[in-house]
Amino acid sequence: MLLLSKSPKSDLKRVIKDFKQKSGFMFIRQFKKKLWHLSYYDHILRKEEELLETAKYIFNNPVRKRLVNTFKEYSFSGSMMYRIEEL
């Protein structure tokens, strides 16, 4: 997951906690198993030009795990910032 904030007062830990709690609850109800690990790795991007490269790295996670041949084949890929066709 890649998040972009426009406010220096954003609380990343709170956003992640709320997202994991709500999505994890819905996933458990539907599939009867946990969705998330207990912790997560966070990294603050320092330069604007790193954003696209980081997004590409994240999109290619299913490819590295050999779930698909290209990230465009992975049905759970999505972005509110980039069009998949443009990556």
LUMMAR-702227 format. One record per residue (C-alpha): x, y, z. Coordinates in nm, 3 decimals. Each point is the difference from the previous one (the first is absolute). Layout:
<nodes>
<<X; Y; Z>>,
...
</nodes>
This chain:
<nodes>
<<0.000; 0.000; 0.000>>,
<<0.129; 0.344; -0.089>>,
<<-0.154; 0.302; 0.168>>,
<<0.047; 0.364; -0.089>>,
<<-0.086; 0.276; 0.245>>,
<<-0.038; 0.367; -0.071>>,
<<0.003; 0.094; 0.368>>,
<<0.306; -0.004; 0.226>>,
<<-0.237; -0.085; 0.287>>,
<<-0.107; -0.333; -0.153>>,
<<0.013; -0.294; 0.238>>,
<<0.127; -0.298; -0.203>>,
<<-0.022; -0.243; 0.290>>,
<<-0.365; 0.088; 0.057>>,
<<-0.089; -0.031; -0.369>>,
<<0.167; -0.342; -0.027>>,
<<-0.160; -0.122; 0.325>>,
<<-0.349; 0.106; -0.111>>,
<<0.042; -0.144; -0.349>>,
<<0.135; -0.334; 0.124>>,
<<-0.270; -0.025; 0.267>>,
<<-0.291; 0.064; -0.237>>,
<<0.127; -0.201; -0.296>>,
<<0.121; -0.283; 0.227>>,
<<-0.338; -0.026; 0.169>>,
<<-0.182; -0.021; -0.333>>,
<<0.250; -0.258; -0.132>>,
<<-0.035; -0.222; 0.308>>,
<<-0.379; 0.009; -0.027>>,
<<0.013; -0.110; -0.362>>,
<<0.296; -0.240; -0.013>>,
<<0.040; -0.111; 0.366>>,
<<0.374; 0.076; 0.008>>,
<<0.225; 0.294; 0.078>>,
<<0.104; 0.244; -0.269>>,
<<0.278; 0.202; 0.162>>,
<<0.327; -0.063; 0.181>>,
<<0.037; 0.162; 0.343>>,
<<0.253; 0.258; -0.116>>,
<<0.090; 0.192; -0.313>>,
<<0.300; 0.167; -0.157>>,
<<-0.022; 0.372; -0.059>>,
<<0.227; 0.231; -0.191>>,
<<-0.030; 0.371; -0.069>>,
<<0.087; 0.099; -0.355>>,
<<0.222; 0.305; -0.004>>,
<<-0.013; 0.093; -0.367>>,
<<-0.299; 0.035; -0.230>>,
<<0.170; -0.196; -0.279>>,
<<0.018; -0.310; 0.224>>,
<<-0.379; -0.022; 0.009>>,
<<-0.054; -0.161; -0.341>>,
<<0.287; -0.246; 0.046>>,
<<-0.135; -0.101; 0.341>>,
<<-0.348; -0.049; -0.146>>,
<<0.146; -0.222; -0.274>>,
<<0.188; -0.203; 0.262>>,
<<-0.321; -0.056; 0.198>>,
<<-0.201; -0.090; -0.311>>,
<<0.262; -0.261; -0.089>>,
<<-0.025; -0.185; 0.335>>,
<<-0.239; -0.264; -0.150>>,
<<0.244; -0.050; -0.289>>,
<<0.291; -0.060; 0.237>>,
<<-0.213; -0.254; 0.187>>,
<<-0.079; -0.167; -0.337>>,
<<-0.374; 0.049; 0.038>>,
<<-0.021; 0.162; -0.346>>,
<<0.230; 0.073; -0.295>>,
<<-0.066; 0.376; 0.003>>,
<<-0.152; 0.219; 0.268>>,
<<-0.282; 0.096; -0.237>>,
<<-0.127; -0.360; 0.024>>,
<<-0.041; 0.024; 0.379>>,
<<-0.367; 0.066; 0.069>>,
<<0.064; 0.176; 0.333>>,
<<0.224; 0.273; -0.146>>,
<<-0.131; 0.351; 0.013>>,
<<0.093; 0.361; 0.045>>,
<<-0.179; 0.325; 0.064>>,
<<0.298; 0.193; -0.137>>,
<<0.129; -0.194; -0.300>>,
<<-0.174; -0.168; -0.290>>,
<<0.120; -0.360; -0.018>>,
<<0.035; 0.028; -0.378>>,
<<0.254; 0.282; 0.040>>,
<<0.239; -0.185; 0.232>>,
</nodes>
